[in-house]
Amino acid sequence: MKTAPPRPTESGRGAGRSTRHGSMLTGLEDMTEASSRARRLFLGGQSVSLLGDGCAVLAVPLLVLQLTRDPLAAGLAAAPRGIGYLLVGLPAGPVVDRLNPWRVLVAMDVLRAGVFVILPALVWLGAAPLGVVLALAFVGGAATVFFDAALTVAVKDLFPAEGLLTANSVLESAGRTSQMVGPAIVALLATWIGVETALLINAATFAVSLATLVPLLIEVRAGRTRGDDARDARSAGLLAPGRADRARVTPRSARLILRGLGEDLWEGLRFIVGFRPLLALTIVQTLVNLCLAVDTLIVYFARMQLGLPTPLVAAVITAGGFGGIAGAVTAPFIAARLGALPSISLGILLAAGSLLVMGASTGWAPLLAANAAQVWAVSIASVINRSTRQRWIPRELLGRVTTAARALFVAATPVGATAAGAVTKASGHDPRPAFLGAGLLIGAIIGCGWFGALRRYDTPAAVPDP
């Protein structure tokens, strides 16, 4: 029989600890129509910001290749976000939990825009050594890690109850779209006006994100919420605290922040371990990500094993992008019908089946269809998983728990990609066994996870915990 998951405050030590930020903005559902417009503007701004992330995937490597032909440097330049998680993924969460997340969003947008203004300026001045360019790229990647952590908290504040899943669906759709459109935009701009100018346009996307944060902050500061909403907003950090509050919670010196980071991080890890549904979901997702890394071999499979021409290889990859967008759009409807954990489990199971089809593919059509289905299923699981975590995790722990889990997920990808490459090499450079093995392993993982733990918990997708 399914049971409701235990309340988070009963499962993790310190989860119920009161902090300056307090609980989520439970009163924001009563905000005015103008506030609804501000929410839409916020989502629009973050969608543009995600487009900037997609542009950076190609823009920075192109700049590095313009400066040097070093393949290692180009590879590092293509993975600033992943490197950022390895460098600051663990401390970023506790830092965000100690600060006002809205100010973190603003600061990181300013920092990222600055990075993409400085990079072309250095090139134009003839003062762009490779080490400096890579360092700036890593700074931008680290800023994105902090931004992601703060965005998780901000979305929980702005979109309580059923709006949470819809907001994550919009952001996931924008992220998937940016992965397709961003590199294409940069390629065109770099051809027409140069990669340096393309970097400036990338900086503009972060400036747009920054600009869309301002109306929301102004509106809440102006007290346009009714009743207890202003007090809720102040507790969540949207409103500046009064003088008495400032005396109680300041100064935010670097020494005070750094001194407690280890303790805060440990508290987040204790919460993950103590809250059994979250622990089960985290273990399943980490193991699944380890296996899903086999999709890094899709281009190799299509080009080298099947001998597909470049346009068909591009079509296979593009199909995955459209599948991801479709998954993000359909996730709220699937979750509303099946519930959160059943939908996540079904998505993972469908992804496993898609990998099996890939492993048995002998032509471009089944590979294209299977890749589209696989990314569609993963996108569904990702959106619902993120929304479920945001509802389960207390706001005061959300940053540190989220970044600790993401660090595990990010670390799993290169390990899985290395294992998939080793299996392919051992199979006579045939990637089919790697795809088949990954599909079977994912099926076994979600089967054990579902029957061993997840099916015991009933978490409707659009209903917050009581």
Buried (B, 14 or more C-beta within 10 A) or exposed (E): EEEEBBBBBEBBEBBEEEBBBBBBBBBBEEBEEEBEEBBEBBBBBBBBBBBBBBBBBBBBBBBBBBBBEEEEBBEBBBBBBBBBBBBBBBBBBBBBBBBBBBBBBBBBBBBBBBBBBBBBBBBEEEEBEBEEBBEBBBBBBBBBBBBBBBBBBBBBBBBBBBBBBBBBBBBBBBBBBBBBBBBEBBBEBBEEEBBBEBBBBBBBBBBBBBEBBEBBBEBBBEEBBEEEBBEBBBBBBBBEBEEEBEEEBEEEEEEEBEEEBEEBBBBBBBBBBBBBBBBBBBBBBBBBBBBBBBBBBBBBBBBBBBEBEEEBBEBBBBBBBBBBBBBBBBBBBBBBEBBBBBBBBBBBBBBBBBBBBBBBBEEBEEBBBBBBBBBBBBBBBBBBBBBBBBBBBBBBBBBBBBBBBBBBBBBBBBEBBEBBBEBBEEEEEBBBBBBBBBBBBBBEBBBBBBEEBBBBBBBBBBEBEE
